Amino acid sequence: MGKLAAILASGDIDGVASAVIAARAADGPVELLFSESQHLVRFFGNSVQDKLPRRYNLIICGLEVVHTSWDGELVRPRLMDLLRAFMSPVLWFSSRAWRPEDRAAVESIVGAGNLVVNADAPCTAALVHSHFARPDDEYAALMEELAAGRLPDQAEAEWGAQWRRVITSFKGDLRHLREAVEPLVDARPTEIPDALLERATRTEQENRELAERSAEEPVQVGEHKLACIDIPRERHAFWREISGCSLALTGAHFCLCHLIGRPVLILTRNDKERADLRTWARYLTDLLPAARAIGESPEVVPIYLRGLDQDRALKREAIEILQQGAHLLAM
């Protein structure tokens, strides 16, 4: 029996496809685990490590180095310390846009060639597939197409679109995602349990209903309309989907998601807007701190306000600052 491979992947369609490809290439048994980037440090904790053999190959797919969590906590220093102390070989694949200093730091720990980061790749699954390429494994190639959104029309209609819905419905329950995607791992993609499809439909409906209940008249910010929505803690994992529903309902250009109980507002844009959110918001205000946080990208920007989790009036102040194009001098 070959050595066990622990595969730690992002809990999205790209991460699942990457994990399936890596699992098929592993020389021996595999242990699939799913996580968000800001929770990557938890993998190295005793609660996870005690369940696995002390020596195994670790393959990380789709995750990135996070500097600050959505609770305003520093993540990077702890991650680097844990990665240095990890004794087993590590392969790390990511198609996200890493900062040069993060790439250099991780590469110096895991070794040259063991970190494969390419923001120009269509998906992380493409990087994983290229590394473990086996010309005779047509199913692995199909998983790459699934992650890249390029499945043949028939496969997309038969099972691809449904699996996207199912995997999305597990955003708030990544611990059980492995059991859910067993048909994909076992190369049985058309065998989607009815219970999973029902869960996906229920989750989508709940997200729409929350967006409808919270929808307010968008506020005018310069030439753009800004929708604002409050998201309770039990729905935090679905901020992107709820934001999308809110934008569709209100016709707004941007959406400001208030994660209730956390010191962060998440600013998102609709698919049609081409503006870089960080540049756009910085043009109007000094709301944006320099923290490099999970979700930071041209279309998603987290805004931290100290005390927001205790004083919800700060959200209204932030909106007014955006509307007036003023500068927030004290964070």
N, C-alpha and C positions, 0 to 999 in steps of 0.2 A: 504494500500500500504506500502511495506517495505521501509526502508531507501535506498536512492540512493547510489550506489557504483561507485566511480570513479576508473577506472582501467587504470593504466599507464604502458604501456608495451614497450619493445624494438621493433623496426620496422623491425623485421625479422620473419622467419617462426616460430621460437620458441616463440617469443613474441606474435605473432598472435594466435598461438595455446593455449598459456597460458591464453591470454585474453578471448578467447572463453570458455575455461573451467571455469574460474572464473566467467564469465558473466552468465553461465548456473547455477552456484551454488549460485549466489547472491539472496538474499531475497528481491526482488524489482527491480526497474529500474536500468539501468547501463549507464554510460557514458564512452565510450572507447576513449583513447588517446594514441598516440604513440610518442616515443621520442628516442633520442640517449642518452647514459649515460652522455656525457659531457654537454648536454643541460637539464639535470634533474632539475637544479635550476630554469629554466624557468617555470616549472609547478607551482611553488609556487609564481610566480609573479602575479600582479593584472590582467594582460591581460587574464590569464587563470582562476584565482580564482573568478573573477567577473562574470564569466559565469556559475558558479556552486553554489549550495546551500552552505551556510556557515557551515553546519554540514553534513558530509557524511563519509562513510568508504572508505579509500584509500587502494587499492591493487596495489603494484608495482611488475612487473614481468620482470625478465631477465636483469635488469639494475644493474650497479655497482657503487661504489664510485670512482669518478675520481679525481685525485689530480691536474692534469694540462691539460688544453684543448690543441687542436692542434694549437691554437694561442698563446700558451705559458702563458696563464692566469691561476692563481690559482683558483680552483673550490671548493675544499673540505671545506675550512673554511666557505664559504658562504652557501654551502649545509647544513652543520651541524647547522648553525644558523637558517636557514629557517625550518629545520626539528624540531628543538627544539620549535620553535614558532607555529608549526602546531598543532591545537587543536583537530583534529579528530583522531580516531583509524587508525593505519597503519599496514598492513601486507606486508612484503617484501620477495619475493622469488627470488633466483638467483642461477644458477648452474655455475657461473663464479668463478674464483679463487680469492677470496677476501684476502687481507692482514689481519692478526689477529687484528691489531689495528683498522682497519676500521670496522671489524665485531663487536668488543667490543664497539666501539663508537656508532654505529647505534643501537645496541641492548640495550644500556643503555638509549637511547632516546625512542625507540618504545616499549620497554618492552621485557622481556625474553619470548621466544616462538613465538614472532611475527616476528622475523627475521629467515628465513629458507634459509640458504646458504650451499650448498653442491657441491663442485667442482667435486665430483665423480659421481654425478647424470648424466644420459645420456643427459638430457635437463632440462630446467626450467619447462617445461610443466609437466614433471614427478613429480616434487615437488608440483606443484599446484594441480595436479590431486590427489596425495596422501593425501594432506591436505583436499580437498573437496570431497574425494572419496564417490561416490554413486554407489553401485554395479549395479543398474538398468540403469545407464546412459552409454550405449554402445558408444554413439557418443563422449562423453568426453574421453573415452579410445582410440577412433580412433584418436582424436586430439593429444593425447600424442604420439601415434605411428607415426603420421605425423611429429611432431617435432623431434622425435628421428631417423627419416629416416627408420622406420621399418613398413611402411604401407604394407598390403598384396599386392601382385603383381598386382592384378586386380584393386584395388583402386588407386595404384600408377600410373598405366597406364591410368586410366580413368580421374583422376583429381589431384592426388597428385603432380606429376611432373609439371603440368601446373600451379598450385597455387604457387609453389616455384618460377617459372619464373615471375609470376605476382607480387608477393609480393616483389621480388628483384627489379623490375622495379620502385617501389615506394620509393626507398631509398632516393631520393632527394625530395620527396613530401609526407612526413609523415603526414601532416595535412589532406590529403585526403585518407589516407589508410583505415580509418574506413569505408567510403562509399564503397570502393572497396571490402572489405572482408565481406560485409553484408551477402552474400550467405553462407559463412562459419559460421557466427554467428547464422544464422537462420537454420542451419543444412541442407543446400541445396548445398553441395560441388560440385555437378556435374553441377550446373548452373553457369558457368563461362561466363560472357558477352564477345562477340566477340571483343568488343572494348578494353578490358583488355588484351586479347591474342595478339591483334595487337600491343598494347603499349609495351608488353613484347618483342615481336619480334623486334620492332623498336629500343628499348633500347639496346638489345643485339647487334644488327648490329652497332649502334653508338659506342658502347664500343669497338667492334672489329676494326672498322675503325680508331678510335683514336689510338689504340695500333699499328695498321699497319702503320699509318702516323708517329708515334713517334718512331717506332722501330729503334734502332741503333745496330751496331755490339756490342755484349757484351764485356765488358772489363774483363781481367783476374785478379782475386784477389786470389793469392795463387793457390790452386788447383781448385778453383771454378770460374764460369763465372757469372758476374753481369750485368744484364740488367738495363738500366736507361730509365725512361719515364717521360715526363712533362704532368701534368694534369691540364687543365684550371679550374677555380673556379666552373663553372657551372657543371662540371663532378666530383667534389671532392667526392661526396657521393659514387661513383662507383670505388674508387681506388682499392678495392680488385678484382673486376671483370676485370678491365683493366690490373692490374698487372698479373692476371692469363693468360689473352690473350697474354700479352707480353712474359711471360715465355714460353708459348706454341710455340709462333712464333720464338723465338730466341734460344730455347733450353737451356736457362740459368738456373742456380741453384737458384739465388736470384734476386730480382728486387728492385730497388731504385726508389720510386715514389716521384717526386717533385710536391707538391701541390702549384702551382703557386700563389703567393700573400700571402703565409703563411710561417712562419719561421720553417717549419718542413719538413723533408724527412722521408718517411715511407719505412722501409726495410722489405721485405717479402720473404718468401721462397716458393719453389714449394712443392707439396704434397709428393714428393719422398725423399726430404731431411730430415734427422733426426736430424740435428744439431740444438742446441739451438742458436737462432740468437744473443741473448744478449751475451752469452758466446763466440760465434764465433767472433762477432765484437769487443768485449772487448779484445780478444786475439790479434787482429790486431792493435787496435787503442784505444785512449781515446775519441773517438767521442761521445760515449753515456753518456749523463748526468744522474744524479741520479733521475731525475723527474719521478714520477709515473704517467703515462699518459694513456689516452684512447688508447686502442689497444695494450698495452704492454702484451706480451705473448710469449711463446717460438717460435711462428712462425711469429709474427709481433712485430716490435720494432720501435717506433718513435724517430727520432734524431732531436733535436732542435739546430738550428744555429742562434744566434742573428744576425739580419741584412739580413737574407736570402731573406726575402720578398722585400728588397730594392736592394740587390746585388746578382744577379743570378750567378755571377762567383763563389760564395761560394759553389755551388753544385759541380762544377768541382774540386774545391780544396778538397772537402770531398771525391770525388771519387779517387783522386790522393793519399790522405792519406790512404784510404783503400787499394789501390794497393801496396803502399810502406810499409804498416805495420807501419807507423810512428805514432807519438803521437801529438794530437792537444792540445796544452797547454792553449790556450785562446779561450773561448767560447763567 
